[in-house]
Amino acid sequence: MNNLSPSKRILLVFNSATGQPGRVGDVMRRYGFGFDIRRPGEGDALPNDLSMYHLVVVFGGPMSANDDDLDNVRAIMDWLPKVVASDAMYLGICLGAQMMARHLGAPVEPRPDGLTEIGYYPVYPTEAGGDLFPDELIVYHWHSEGFGVPDGAELLASSPTFPHQAYHLDGRIWGIQFHPEVDDEAHERWLSSAGDNINRPNAQDADVQRAGRAKYDAAFGAWFEQFAQRVLVRDAVSARAGQSD
């Protein structure tokens, strides 16, 4: 990591003690990126200088973006203005997308009827997202709250239950409501620790989720590979081409 140029450094911020990069890490490693992992809920400091990173990824977690009493939420919310003011790209995944949306002035809240998205459900492109999403993509969700679209951002994907599934702001700040990082190992770990979550309204039980993984995960993974190449890798390759690692 210390020998990598900023064009090949990614800052990974986790909201849990056990979160792992999963598929996101596998894909980005294949493009030569190295990772700096921080867990603010475990006491890790978040860097003030983001010029050393091409991309910041903030992952999900079981808490709400509105839980300012929690150390990790308060630390990340206090730090996000530095990300926005930097030149680094940002990818928020589920809670990470909700936190950025909240920082940018959009609400984060549950549905009034209590419906969740926990399991494999489709998302559909908006007109703005037609180049990044197919007509229907079955993705993995685990959330009970959704984000509003920040002022100035474009909505890229939607679903019937939570209409705001992906957004971007100026092609640099990206938020997605679903979980491309979840591979087989992570999925089984989440199911084993799911507790009552899979009994919540609109949540799929473990067997239905496993069947969904077998049916949809390959296409979901292929989508993320293409998304990473077109969005996350592109700027590092084109803007910093020829830079020595």
C-alpha positions in Angstrom: 0.0 0.0 0.0 2.8 2.5 0.9 4.4 2.0 -2.5 1.2 2.8 -4.5 0.5 6.1 -6.1 -2.7 7.9 -5.1 -4.2 6.8 -8.4 -4.2 3.2 -7.1 -5.2 3.8 -3.4 -8.7 3.2 -2.1 -10.0 4.1 1.3 -12.5 1.5 2.6 -14.6 2.7 5.6 -16.6 0.0 7.4 -19.5 0.6 9.8 -19.0 -2.7 11.5 -16.2 -4.6 13.1 -16.6 -7.6 10.8 -17.3 -6.0 7.4 -15.1 -7.1 4.5 -14.6 -5.8 0.9 -15.9 -9.0 -0.6 -16.6 -8.7 -4.3 -15.8 -5.0 -4.4 -12.4 -5.8 -3.1 -11.9 -8.7 -5.5 -12.8 -6.5 -8.5 -10.7 -3.5 -7.6 -7.7 -5.7 -6.8 -7.8 -7.1 -10.3 -7.3 -3.5 -11.5 -4.2 -3.1 -9.3 -5.8 -1.1 -6.5 -4.6 -1.3 -2.8 -6.7 -0.6 0.2 -6.5 1.4 3.4 -9.2 0.0 5.8 -10.7 2.1 8.6 -13.3 1.2 11.1 -14.3 4.4 13.0 -16.7 2.5 15.3 -13.6 0.6 16.5 -11.6 3.7 17.1 -9.9 4.2 13.7 -9.3 7.8 12.7 -10.6 9.0 9.3 -7.9 10.8 7.3 -8.1 14.5 6.8 -6.0 14.4 3.7 -7.8 12.7 0.9 -5.4 13.6 -1.9 -3.8 10.3 -1.3 -6.8 8.4 -2.5 -8.5 7.9 -5.8 -11.7 6.5 -4.3 -13.4 6.4 -0.9 -15.9 3.6 -0.3 -18.2 3.7 2.8 -20.0 0.4 3.3 -23.3 -0.5 5.0 -24.1 -1.4 8.6 -27.1 -2.3 10.8 -27.6 1.2 12.2 -29.4 4.2 10.7 -27.7 7.2 9.1 -29.7 9.2 11.7 -28.0 7.5 14.7 -25.8 10.4 15.7 -25.4 8.9 19.2 -23.3 6.1 17.6 -19.5 6.7 17.3 -19.2 5.5 13.8 -22.2 7.4 12.4 -21.1 10.7 14.1 -17.5 10.3 13.0 -18.4 9.6 9.3 -21.1 12.4 9.2 -18.6 14.9 10.6 -16.0 13.7 8.1 -18.1 13.7 4.9 -17.7 17.4 4.2 -14.0 16.7 3.7 -14.8 14.0 1.2 -17.1 16.4 -0.7 -14.5 19.1 -0.7 -11.8 16.8 -2.0 -11.1 15.5 -5.5 -11.5 11.8 -4.4 -14.4 9.8 -5.9 -16.9 8.5 -3.4 -19.0 5.3 -3.5 -21.6 4.9 -0.7 -23.1 1.4 -0.4 -26.5 1.2 1.4 -25.7 3.0 4.7 -22.8 4.8 3.0 -25.2 6.1 0.3 -27.7 7.1 3.0 -25.1 9.0 5.0 -23.9 11.0 2.0 -27.5 11.7 0.9 -28.2 13.0 4.4 -25.0 15.1 4.4 -26.2 16.6 1.1 -29.5 17.6 2.6 -31.8 14.7 1.6 -33.9 12.7 4.1 -33.1 9.1 5.2 -36.2 7.4 6.6 -38.2 4.1 6.6 -41.4 3.5 4.7 -44.5 4.5 6.6 -45.8 0.9 6.2 -42.6 -0.7 7.5 -41.8 -2.6 4.4 -38.1 -3.6 3.9 -36.0 -4.9 1.1 -34.0 -7.8 2.5 -33.1 -10.4 -0.2 -33.0 -10.3 -4.0 -35.2 -7.8 -5.7 -35.2 -6.0 -9.0 -34.1 -2.4 -9.7 -34.9 -0.6 -12.9 -33.0 2.2 -14.7 -34.3 5.8 -14.9 -33.8 7.6 -18.1 -30.5 9.0 -16.7 -29.4 5.5 -15.7 -30.0 3.7 -18.9 -26.3 3.5 -19.8 -25.4 1.9 -16.5 -28.3 -0.4 -15.7 -30.0 -3.0 -17.8 -33.8 -2.9 -18.2 -34.0 -5.1 -15.1 -31.3 -6.1 -12.6 -31.9 -8.4 -9.7 -29.6 -7.1 -6.8 -29.0 -8.0 -3.2 -30.6 -5.7 -0.6 -30.6 -5.5 3.1 -32.2 -2.3 4.3 -35.3 -0.9 6.1 -34.6 2.8 5.3 -34.2 4.7 2.0 -32.5 7.9 0.9 -33.9 10.9 -0.8 -32.2 12.3 -3.9 -29.9 15.2 -2.9 -30.3 18.5 -4.7 -28.3 18.5 -7.9 -28.0 14.7 -8.0 -29.4 12.4 -10.7 -31.5 9.4 -9.9 -30.1 6.4 -11.8 -32.2 3.4 -10.7 -35.5 2.7 -8.9 -37.5 -0.1 -7.5 -41.2 -0.5 -6.6 -40.6 -0.6 -2.8 -37.9 2.0 -2.5 -37.9 4.3 -5.5 -34.5 5.7 -5.0 -31.8 3.0 -5.6 -28.8 4.8 -7.1 -27.7 8.4 -7.6 -24.7 10.3 -8.6 -23.6 13.9 -8.2 -21.3 15.4 -10.9 -20.0 11.9 -11.8 -17.8 11.9 -8.7 -20.1 11.1 -5.8 -22.1 7.9 -6.2 -24.6 6.2 -3.9 -26.3 2.8 -4.3 -28.9 1.2 -2.0 -27.9 -2.4 -2.6 -24.9 -4.6 -1.8 -22.5 -5.6 -4.6 -19.8 -6.5 -2.1 -21.8 -9.5 -0.8 -20.2 -12.8 -2.0 -21.1 -16.3 -0.9 -19.1 -16.1 2.3 -20.6 -12.7 3.4 -24.1 -13.8 2.5 -23.9 -16.9 4.7 -22.4 -14.8 7.5 -25.2 -12.3 7.2 -27.9 -15.0 7.2 -26.4 -16.7 10.2 -26.5 -13.5 12.2 -29.7 -12.2 10.7 -31.9 -12.8 13.8 -35.4 -11.5 13.3 -34.5 -9.3 10.3 -35.6 -12.0 7.8 -39.0 -12.0 9.5 -39.7 -8.3 8.8 -42.3 -7.2 6.3 -41.2 -8.0 2.7 -38.0 -9.7 3.8 -37.1 -13.0 2.2 -36.3 -16.0 4.4 -32.9 -17.7 4.2 -33.9 -20.4 1.7 -35.5 -17.9 -0.7 -32.3 -15.8 -0.4 -30.0 -18.7 -1.1 -32.1 -19.7 -4.2 -31.9 -16.0 -5.3 -28.1 -16.0 -4.9 -27.8 -19.2 -7.0 -30.1 -17.6 -9.7 -29.0 -14.0 -9.8 -25.6 -13.5 -8.3 -23.6 -14.2 -11.4 -25.4 -11.5 -13.4 -25.2 -9.1 -10.4 -21.5 -9.6 -10.2 -21.0 -9.1 -13.9 -22.9 -5.8 -13.6 -20.7 -4.6 -10.8 -17.6 -5.5 -12.8 -18.9 -3.3 -15.7 -19.9 -0.5 -13.3 -16.4 -0.6 -11.7 -14.7 -0.5 -15.0 -16.8 2.4 -16.4 -17.2 4.5 -13.3 -14.7 3.6 -10.5 -11.6 2.6 -12.6 -12.1 4.9 -15.6 -10.8 8.1 -14.0 -7.8 6.5 -12.4 -6.8 5.0 -15.8 -7.5 8.1 -18.0 -6.7 11.0 -15.7 -3.6 9.5 -14.2 -2.3 7.4 -17.1 1.4 7.0 -17.1 1.8 7.7 -13.4 4.3 5.3 -11.8 3.2 3.1 -9.1 
